[in-house]
Every structure is written in structure tokens, then in C-alpha cells.
Amino acid sequence: MAAPMARRAAMISLVFRRLFHGSAPSRCQEFDTRMLELVVCPLSKKPLRYDPENNELISDELNVAYPIINGIPNLIPEDARLIKNPEEPQDSGTEGTKEQ
């Protein structure tokens, strides 16, 4: 009776290992940069650039970053994140006040 239970426990362990370690999406898989010739921003229809540091495709026109998951770009606008434009000055909160 102990042998079937041990076999069942081993099978359950194997299933959980495959579920949580073998098929989990990884943001580390390499993006094929040849895809940049084919994909464009779904909103602006302009070319995207690859940011290997953050593993994202960037739309410079809209300042939006699309994540790349498991080597596949996720071009769903709702899943993208807004990025700050480095050329814009930081708002110090003093624009609305005037000296009299």
C-alpha cells in the first residue's frame, strides 16, 4: 500500500514541477531582433525599437513600452506602460504660482 502512495506523490511532484518551473513564462528568453522589420506600434503604426535592458519594445512617438514575454512581444495597448520623455523638464510644482 505504501508503494502506490509513493508513486502517486512522485507523480504529483512531477506535475507541479512542470507547471511551476518548466512552462512558466520567462521574460529572459531572447527576442529575435529580425521581428523589428515586421512589427509596428499598434497605436501609432510607427516602427518600434528594442530595449534589451528592459526587454521591451519602445514606441518613441508615444513614449510607450510594450513588454516582451517569453521572446514574444505583447503589443496589447492595455498591457503597455507609459515611459517618461527624458527631454521634458521635471515639474517642480511652481508653474502655477506667480510673483506679485
Backbone as a printed PyTorch tensor [residue, N CA C, xyz], in Angstrom:
tensor([[[  0.8230,  -1.1970,   0.0000],
         [  0.0000,   0.0000,   0.0000],
         [  0.8710,   1.2660,   0.0000]],

        [[  2.0280,   1.2180,   0.5970],
         [  2.9070,   2.3830,   0.6460],
         [  3.4900,   2.6840,  -0.7380]],

        [[  3.7150,   1.6530,  -1.5500],
         [  4.3070,   1.8660,  -2.8710],
         [  3.3930,   2.6770,  -3.7880]],

        [[  2.0740,   2.3630,  -3.8810],
         [  1.2110,   3.1840,  -4.7340],
         [  1.1110,   4.6350,  -4.2630]],

        [[  1.1160,   4.8440,  -2.9650],
         [  1.0460,   6.2180,  -2.4440],
         [  2.3290,   6.9820,  -2.7700]],

        [[  3.4660,   6.3160,  -2.6810],
         [  4.7430,   6.9600,  -3.0110],
         [  4.7880,   7.2790,  -4.4980]],

        [[  4.2850,   6.3750,  -5.3100],
         [  4.2450,   6.6120,  -6.7480],
         [  3.3310,   7.7960,  -7.0770]],

        [[  2.1880,   7.8620,  -6.4130],
         [  1.2490,   8.9620,  -6.6300],
         [  1.8780,  10.2920,  -6.1930]],

        [[  2.5690,  10.3040,  -5.0610],
         [  3.2270,  11.5260,  -4.5770],
         [  4.3110,  11.9740,  -5.5570]],

        [[  5.0590,  11.0070,  -6.1080],
         [  6.0980,  11.3380,  -7.0720],
         [  5.4830,  11.9200,  -8.3420]],

        [[  4.3590,  11.3720,  -8.7770],
         [  3.6800,  11.8760,  -9.9680],
         [  3.1560,  13.2930,  -9.7450]],

        [[  2.5650,  13.5460,  -8.5790],
         [  2.0630,  14.8860,  -8.2600],
         [  3.2200,  15.8770,  -8.2000]],

        [[  4.3200,  15.4560,  -7.6070],
         [  5.5060,  16.3080,  -7.5340],
         [  6.0160,  16.6530,  -8.9260]],

        [[  6.0400,  15.6800,  -9.8160],
         [  6.4930,  15.9010, -11.1860],
         [  5.5700,  16.8790, -11.9140]],

        [[  4.2690,  16.7400, -11.7370],
         [  3.3040,  17.6290, -12.3800],
         [  3.4970,  19.0610, -11.8850]],

        [[  3.6500,  19.2340, -10.5650],
         [  3.8450,  20.5740, -10.0320],
         [  5.1610,  21.1820, -10.4980]],

        [[  6.2120,  20.3830, -10.5870],
         [  7.4920,  20.8980, -11.0770],
         [  7.3610,  21.3830, -12.5110]],

        [[  6.6590,  20.6320, -13.3340],
         [  6.4660,  21.0460, -14.7290],
         [  5.5980,  22.2910, -14.8250]],

        [[  4.5680,  22.3620, -13.9840],
         [  3.6800,  23.5180, -14.0170],
         [  4.3850,  24.7940, -13.5990]],

        [[  5.1320,  24.7240, -12.5150],
         [  5.7000,  25.9360, -11.9430],
         [  7.0980,  26.2620, -12.4120]],

        [[  7.8140,  25.3070, -13.0130],
         [  9.1810,  25.5800, -13.4210],
         [  9.4050,  25.3870, -14.9160]],

        [[  8.7370,  24.4330, -15.5110],
         [  9.0010,  24.1220, -16.9140],
         [  8.2720,  24.9960, -17.9000]],

        [[  7.0470,  25.3980, -17.5960],
         [  6.2740,  26.1220, -18.5980],
         [  5.9130,  27.5340, -18.1670]],

        [[  6.4730,  27.9990, -17.0700],
         [  6.1690,  29.3600, -16.6320],
         [  6.7720,  30.3630, -17.6160]],

        [[  6.0200,  31.4200, -17.9790],
         [  6.5620,  32.4120, -18.9060],
         [  7.8170,  33.0590, -18.3320]],

        [[  8.7830,  33.2310, -19.1660],
         [ 10.0440,  33.8320, -18.7500],
         [ 10.2870,  35.0940, -19.5400]],

        [[ 10.6760,  36.1550, -18.8600],
         [ 10.9990,  37.3960, -19.5310],
         [ 12.4390,  37.3670, -20.0300]],

        [[ 13.1480,  36.2480, -19.7960],
         [ 14.5700,  36.1670, -20.1180],
         [ 14.8390,  35.5930, -21.5020]],

        [[ 13.8610,  34.9480, -22.1280],
         [ 14.1070,  34.3580, -23.4350],
         [ 14.4330,  35.4590, -24.4320]],

        [[ 15.3880,  35.2030, -25.2940],
         [ 15.8720,  36.2090, -26.2380],
         [ 14.8060,  36.6000, -27.2560]],

        [[ 14.7690,  37.8810, -27.5430],
         [ 13.8920,  38.4270, -28.5740],
         [ 14.6520,  38.4120, -29.8900]],

        [[ 14.0110,  37.9390, -30.9500],
         [ 14.6230,  37.9040, -32.2740],
         [ 14.4710,  39.2900, -32.9010]],

        [[ 15.5760,  40.0260, -32.9920],
         [ 15.5210,  41.4080, -33.4730],
         [ 15.0920,  41.5240, -34.9360]],

        [[ 15.0880,  40.4130, -35.6690],
         [ 14.5840,  40.4520, -37.0470],
         [ 13.0970,  40.7800, -37.0920]],

        [[ 12.4110,  40.5580, -35.9670],
         [ 10.9820,  40.8720, -35.9030],
         [ 10.7270,  42.3770, -36.0120]],

        [[ 11.7340,  43.1870, -35.7090],
         [ 11.5550,  44.6390, -35.7820],
         [ 11.2390,  45.1030, -37.1990]],

        [[ 11.5920,  44.2920, -38.1850],
         [ 11.2700,  44.6290, -39.5700],
         [  9.7820,  44.4480, -39.8580]],

        [[  9.1000,  43.6760, -39.0290],
         [  7.6990,  43.3300, -39.2910],
         [  6.6990,  44.0220, -38.3720]],

        [[  7.0810,  44.2640, -37.1260],
         [  6.1100,  44.7870, -36.1600],
         [  6.1910,  46.3090, -36.0820]],

        [[  5.0420,  46.9200, -35.8340],
         [  4.9410,  48.3610, -35.6150],
         [  4.0590,  48.5820, -34.3910]],

        [[  4.0770,  49.7930, -33.8820],
         [  3.2160,  50.1490, -32.7610],
         [  1.7610,  50.0170, -33.2050]],

        [[  0.9350,  49.3170, -32.4480],
         [ -0.4650,  49.1510, -32.8560],
         [ -1.2640,  50.4550, -32.7880]],

        [[ -0.7640,  51.4410, -32.0480],
         [ -1.4890,  52.7060, -31.9330],
         [ -1.0300,  53.7450, -32.9550]],

        [[  0.2780,  53.9330, -33.0600],
         [  0.7920,  54.9720, -33.9680],
         [  1.1520,  54.4330, -35.3510]],

        [[  1.2660,  53.1180, -35.4680],
         [  1.6680,  52.4570, -36.7240],
         [  3.0940,  52.8320, -37.1400]],

        [[  3.9040,  53.2910, -36.1860],
         [  5.3030,  53.6590, -36.4370],
         [  6.2150,  52.5220, -35.9870]],

        [[  7.4480,  52.4670, -36.5040],
         [  8.3870,  51.4180, -36.0880],
         [  8.6860,  51.4770, -34.5900]],

        [[  9.0230,  50.3330, -34.0620],
         [  9.3930,  50.2160, -32.6510],
         [ 10.8950,  49.9760, -32.5510]],

        [[ 11.4570,  50.3090, -31.3940],
         [ 12.8690,  49.9910, -31.1590],
         [ 12.9540,  49.0500, -29.9690]],

        [[ 13.9760,  48.2110, -29.9880],
         [ 14.1610,  47.1920, -28.9520],
         [ 15.0330,  47.7430, -27.8370]],

        [[ 14.5740,  47.5810, -26.6070],
         [ 15.3450,  47.9480, -25.4180],
         [ 15.7660,  46.6580, -24.7160]],

        [[ 16.9970,  46.1770, -24.9650],
         [ 17.4080,  44.8910, -24.3920],
         [ 17.5620,  44.9300, -22.8720]],

        [[ 17.8240,  46.1080, -22.3120],
         [ 17.9970,  46.2160, -20.8630],
         [ 16.7050,  45.8740, -20.1200]],

        [[ 15.5760,  46.3510, -20.6450],
         [ 14.2750,  46.1030, -20.0150],
         [ 13.4610,  45.0450, -20.7430]],

        [[ 13.9980,  44.5180, -21.8480],
         [ 13.3130,  43.5140, -22.6490],
         [ 11.9280,  44.0130, -23.0770]],

        [[ 11.9320,  45.1820, -23.7280],
         [ 10.6920,  45.8210, -24.1620],
         [ 10.8700,  46.3890, -25.5640]],

        [[  9.7400,  46.5840, -26.2360],
         [  9.7150,  47.3150, -27.4960],
         [  9.1830,  48.7050, -27.1930]],

        [[  9.8950,  49.7240, -27.6700],
         [  9.5770,  51.1020, -27.3260],
         [  9.0090,  51.8290, -28.5400]],

        [[  7.9050,  52.5350, -28.3130],
         [  7.3590,  53.4550, -29.2990],
         [  7.8140,  54.8430, -28.8810]],

        [[  8.8130,  55.3890, -29.6070],
         [  9.3270,  56.7130, -29.2740],
         [  8.3010,  57.8030, -29.5550]],

        [[  7.4290,  57.5600, -30.5030],
         [  6.3980,  58.5320, -30.8590],
         [  5.4160,  58.7610, -29.7080]],

        [[  5.0110,  57.6860, -29.0260],
         [  4.0130,  57.7770, -27.9550],
         [  4.5950,  57.6170, -26.5540]],

        [[  5.9010,  57.3130, -26.4560],
         [  6.5530,  57.0350, -25.1700],
         [  5.8470,  55.9000, -24.4260]],

        [[  5.7000,  54.7990, -25.1430],
         [  5.0500,  53.6080, -24.6060],
         [  6.0140,  52.4350, -24.7540]],

        [[  6.0490,  51.5700, -23.7350],
         [  6.9000,  50.3800, -23.7590],
         [  6.0230,  49.1360, -23.7150]],

        [[  6.2170,  48.2670, -24.6920],
         [  5.4810,  47.0080, -24.7630],
         [  6.3870,  45.8880, -24.2410]],

        [[  5.9020,  45.0750, -23.3050],
         [  6.7490,  44.0170, -22.7570],
         [  6.9640,  42.8790, -23.7530]],

        [[  8.0960,  42.2100, -23.6010],
         [  8.3780,  41.0030, -24.3770],
         [  8.3770,  39.8590, -23.3760]],

        [[  7.4720,  38.9190, -23.5700],
         [  7.3280,  37.8040, -22.6410],
         [  7.6310,  36.5150, -23.3780]],

        [[  8.5920,  35.7880, -22.8580],
         [  8.9780,  34.5060, -23.4440],
         [  9.3890,  34.6740, -24.9080]],

        [[ 10.0510,  35.8110, -25.2100],
         [ 10.5250,  36.0690, -26.5550],
         [  9.4750,  36.6080, -27.5070]],

        [[  8.2390,  36.7870, -27.0240],
         [  7.1270,  37.2250, -27.8770],
         [  6.6680,  38.6140, -27.4340]],

        [[  6.6490,  39.5930, -28.3500],
         [  6.1850,  40.9310, -27.9640],
         [  4.6890,  40.9360, -27.6660]],

        [[  4.3290,  41.5570, -26.5550],
         [  2.9330,  41.7280, -26.1880],
         [  2.5390,  43.1330, -26.6270]],

        [[  1.8490,  43.2430, -27.7530],
         [  1.5010,  44.5330, -28.3260],
         [  0.0740,  44.9530, -27.9970]],

        [[ -0.4470,  44.4690, -26.9050],
         [ -1.7760,  44.8850, -26.4600],
         [ -1.6180,  46.2180, -25.7340]],

        [[ -2.2390,  47.2850, -26.2350],
         [ -2.0350,  48.6070, -25.6310],
         [ -2.3290,  48.6660, -24.1320]],

        [[ -3.3100,  47.9240, -23.6690],
         [ -3.6540,  47.9340, -22.2490],
         [ -2.5380,  47.3460, -21.3840]],

        [[ -1.6790,  46.5110, -21.9660],
         [ -0.5890,  45.8870, -21.2200],
         [  0.7030,  46.6920, -21.2880]],

        [[  0.7250,  47.7400, -22.1110],
         [  1.9250,  48.5750, -22.2460],
         [  2.0240,  49.5250, -21.0620]],

        [[  3.2320,  50.0620, -20.8860],
         [  3.4180,  51.0510, -19.8180],
         [  3.9130,  52.3560, -20.4310]],

        [[  3.4950,  53.4550, -19.8120],
         [  3.9510,  54.7640, -20.2620],
         [  5.3510,  55.0060, -19.7100]],

        [[  6.2010,  55.5930, -20.5400],
         [  7.5470,  55.9360, -20.0820],
         [  7.7140,  57.4390, -20.1830]],

        [[  8.5600,  57.9680, -19.3210],
         [  8.7820,  59.4100, -19.3050],
         [  9.7080,  59.8030, -20.4340]],

        [[  9.4580,  60.9620, -20.9850],
         [ 10.3140,  61.5180, -22.0250],
         [ 11.4950,  62.1920, -21.3390]],

        [[ 12.7360,  61.7560, -21.5850],
         [ 13.8690,  62.3280, -20.8660],
         [ 14.1290,  63.7970, -21.1950]],

        [[ 13.5990,  64.3100, -22.3170],
         [ 13.8280,  65.7050, -22.6900],
         [ 12.8870,  66.6620, -21.9730]],

        [[ 11.7730,  66.1500, -21.4180],
         [ 10.8170,  67.0240, -20.7570],
         [ 11.3580,  67.4500, -19.4020]],

        [[ 11.2320,  68.7410, -19.0610],
         [ 11.6950,  69.1860, -17.7410],
         [ 10.7910,  68.6440, -16.6490]],

        [[ 11.3880,  68.4120, -15.5120],
         [ 10.6280,  67.9100, -14.3660],
         [  9.7640,  69.0380, -13.8180]],

        [[  8.5240,  68.7390, -13.4470],
         [  7.6110,  69.7240, -12.8780],
         [  7.9600,  69.9060, -11.4100]],

        [[  8.3480,  71.1180, -11.0430],
         [  8.7160,  71.3700,  -9.6530],
         [  7.5370,  71.8580,  -8.8340]],

        [[  6.3800,  72.0150,  -9.4840],
         [  5.1900,  72.4450,  -8.7680],
         [  5.1070,  73.9480,  -8.6050]],

        [[  5.9890,  74.7200,  -9.2480],
         [  5.9770,  76.1750,  -9.0960],
         [  5.4350,  76.8890, -10.3240]],

        [[  4.9890,  76.1380, -11.3310],
         [  4.4920,  76.7640, -12.5670],
         [  3.2400,  77.5960, -12.3120]],

        [[  2.3670,  77.1530, -11.4320],
         [  1.1100,  77.8270, -11.2140],
         [  1.2080,  79.0500, -10.3230]],

        [[  2.3340,  79.2460,  -9.6450],
         [  2.4620,  80.3910,  -8.7560],
         [  3.1460,  81.5390,  -9.4720]],

        [[  2.6220,  82.7390,  -9.2890],
         [  3.2080,  83.9190,  -9.8960],
         [  3.6690,  84.8680,  -8.7960]],

        [[  4.8130,  85.5140,  -9.0540],
         [  5.2740,  86.5050,  -8.0960],
         [  4.5480,  87.8100,  -8.3610]],

        [[  4.1690,  88.5040,  -7.3020],
         [  3.4300,  89.7590,  -7.4500],
         [  4.2790,  90.9360,  -7.0900]]])
